[in-house]
Amino acid sequence: MIVITIAMDIDNHNISPAGIQVNTIVLTFTLVAGMVVFLRLFTRLVLRKTGGLEDACIVFAMVSEPILSFLSCCSDPFRDIVSRSYR
């Protein structure tokens, strides 16, 4: 979602310095959180070999989140509504 917001602002030439700072901070904290979760999973699954159900759920969430984000950005949920209203 962050990347799409930046791309739309670049196309409209309305780039706010505060918006860029906020996007940078959000992206940085998201990457740090992802690295911490990855290191936790690496420690539990590879080094200690004590993975449980919660680890499987975390792996599923980490794998499915980018896929679902991509699908939700590429699909147009209002396509059918708009096409029906203009008929």
N, C-alpha and C positions, 0 to 999 in steps of 0.2 A: 504494500500500500504506500509506503514511503517513497519508493522509486517512482511510482506512477504520479504521485503528487508533485515531485520535483520535475518530472518530464512535462507535465501539464503547465507548470509555472514557466518553464524555459520556453515553451511554445508561445505563451502569452506575454512574455517579457515582463512578468510581474514577480520578480524574485526578491523576497524580503530577507535581509540579513538575519533577522531573528528567526525566521522560519528555517533557514539553512542550519542555524545553530541548534535549534530544537531537533531537527531531523538527524543531525550528526550525533547528538547526545543519545537520542533514542536508539539509533543504529548501533552505537558503541556499546551501550548497556545490553542490548539484545545479543550482540556477538559475544560479550563477556559471559552472559548467562548461559548461552549455548555451549561455550567452551567448558564452563564449570560442570554442566550436566554431562557433557561428553566425557570429561575426566572422571566423574563419579561412576558412569557406566563402564568405562574402561577398567577402572579399579575393581569394581564388583564382578564384572563378567570375565575379564581376561586374567587379572592377577590373582584374585581370590576365588574365582569360580563359584560364587555364591549368589547367582542371580535368582531373583524371585519374580512373582507376578507383577509387582510394581515396576520392576525394571523392564519387563516386556511391554507394559503399558507406556512407559516413557519412550522406549524405542519406537513403538508404533506411532506415538504422537509426534516424535521428532521427524519421522519419515513421512507421515501423511500431511503434516502442516504445510510444507512448501507445495506439495501437489494440490491440496485444496485451495491454497492461496492463488496458485496459477489458474486453476479452473474457475474460481470465482471472479478473477479479474478478466478473464477472456470471455466469459459468457455474459450475455445480456439478459438479466432476469425479467426485464420489462418488454422484451421484444414482442412476445405474443400479445400483450395488452395494447401496445402502441399499434401494431399491425391490424388488430381487430377494430380499433377505434377509428381508423381511417378508411375502412371499407364502406 
